[in-house]
Amino acid sequence: EVQLVESGGGSVQSGGSLRLSCTASGSTFHGFAAAWFRQAPGKERERVAGLHIRDNEAIYSPSVRGRFTVSCDDDKNTLYLQMNRLKPEDAGVYYCATERRGYLLQLWQHSRASSWGRGTQVTVYS
């Protein structure tokens, strides 16, 4: 079973940047679909960015498109989320998730993941 561990969260001023990492153990990301989700206090979890790792095809929520970039380093078994021009509404706990059969749309649209990380906190202050 793949285990995912997120890191890189923190507190940053509005307009700043953070890079989140999600490292996998127990398997590589090869052939997987992966995605970042976030959840703010009192709100439902929402999708942020997704990636079909083999094809390197990414999708983004409209709220982050143009500011966030999702990528994967297969050699390091690590998924990244580069977040630029952060806004207070970007704050929350960020989770990574993978779908081992590569079904990105199932992961993206229905949150059907094979594995979930425990999350990393992002705080954006104005």
N, C-alpha and C positions, 0 to 999 in steps of 0.2 A: 504494500500500500504506500502511495506517495504521501509524504508528510511535507507540509509547506510552512515556512516560517517567514513572516514579514519583518522588515526593519526599515529604518530611515525616517520614521515619523518624528515629529517635533513641533516646536512652536516657531512661527515665522510671521513677519510683518506682511501686511497686505501688499501685493506686488512682488513679493519675494518668490523664491524657488525651493523646492525640495525634490529629492529623488528617492523613491521608495524601491525596495528590493524584496523579492520573494524567492527564497532559495528552497529547492526541492531536495529531498533525500528519499532514498528507496527506489528511485527511478529517474530517468532523464525526462526532459520535456519533449523529446522527439515524437512528432506525430500528434501531439496534444493540441487542444485548444485551451487558451488561458484567458483570464479576465480579472480586472480589478473592479471591485464594488466598494461602496462606502455607505456608512450609516451615521447620520447625525442624531443627536439626542431628540427623542420624541418623534422621529421621522422613520419612514420605512427605508429599508436598504434600497439603494439605487445603483444601477450599473454605471460605470465610468468609462472603461476602455477594454476592448477585447482583441485577441490576437490569435489567428490561426498560424501556429508556429512553423509548420512545414512550408506553407506558402507565403509566410510573412505578410499576411493580409490583416490589416487592423481596422477596427471600427471604434467610434467614439460617441459618447453622449453629446448632444448639441451643446450642452452647457460647458463642456471642456474642450471641444474641438478647436484646434488652433493654439491651445495653451498646453495641453498634455500630450505626451508621446509614450506609447507602450512599445517595449522592445524585449528581446530575449537573447541571452548569451548561452547557447547550448553547452559550450565547454565548461561553463561555471554552473550549469543547471539553475540559472537565475533569471527571473522575470523582473523587468524594471518598469517603473512609471515615473517619467520625468515630468514634474509639474512646475510650470512657469506662470508668472503673473497671477499668483494665487489671490483668491478673494475670500472674505470671511465666510461666504456660503460654501466654500470648498471644505470647510472643517468637518471632521468626523473621524470615525474609525474606518480605516481602509483595509479591506480584505482581498486576498488573491484567491483564486479558485481555478482548478483545472478540470478538463474533461478529456479523459485518456483516449477516446476514440476520435478526437478531432472535430467533434460536432459543435462548432462555435455557435451556431444559431440557437441550439438547445441551451447552451450555457448562457448566452447573451439574453435571449428572450424569456427563458423559463428558469434560469438559475439552476439548471440541472448539472451539478458538478460531481466529479468523482472525489475531489478532495477540496477542503477549505483550510485556509490558514486561520490563525487566531486574531489577526488584526494588528494594526499599528495606528496610534493616535496622531492625527494631524490637527493642529490648532493654528488658526490664522487670525491675527489681531490687527485692528485698524489703527 
